[in-house]
């Protein structure tokens, strides 16, 4: 799942080499934290938050297919 996030978020931002992913595993779910340049945050979130919501939906579907739960948080 992390490779999927790296590919999608990296494709959206201007500086993909500066995107940092952190993974936190809890008994209920896996939480991915993504940090990036301030100028790239609007690109990842999209107008009205539609882009980041779509990425979260795809991540959730991929995790559910594997029998787990996953969420994505953007760190500012």
N, C-alpha and C positions, 0 to 999 in steps of 0.2 A: 504494500500500500504506500509505503514511503517513496518508492520509485515513481509511482503514479503521481503523487503530489509534487515531487521534484520536477517531473516532466511538465505537468500542467501549469504550476505556478511559474516555473522557469520560462515557459513560453509566453506568459502574460506580462512579465516585468522587463524593464529595460536593462537591469543589471542582474542577470540570473546567478552570477558567481557570488554575489553578496547575500543571497538568500540563505538563511540558517534555519534548519529544522531541529526541533527538540521533541522527543517522544516521552510521554509519561504513561506508564501502564498502571491501571487500577484494576481491582477485581471486576468492576462492572464494564469498563471500556478502556480504549486507548485514546489518549488525547495528543494530538499533534499541534505544537506551537510553531508558528512560522514568523520569523523576523526578517525585515527587509528595509531598504532605504525608505525614508519618508516620502520621497518622490514616487516610489513604486507602489505604495500602499493604495492610492486611488485606482491604479491600473488593475490591481489584484481584486479589489472590492467591486469595482464596476459601478455603473450608474444605478443608484438606488439599491446597491448591494446584490444585484441580480447575479453577477459573475461569481462572487464568493459563495452565494447560496447554491448555485449550480454545482460548484466544486464540492461543497459539503454534501449535497445530495448524492453525487457519484461516489464519494468516499464512503458514505453510509451504506450505499447499496453494495459496494465491493466488500465492506466489512461484514455485512449481513450474510452475504453469500458464503463467507468463511465461518459463519456462526459466531461472530463477535460484534461489538459495537465500536464505532470510532467517531471522533469529532475533530474539528479543526478550529483553532483560534489564531487570530492575527495579533501579534504583539507589536504595539506601537512604541 
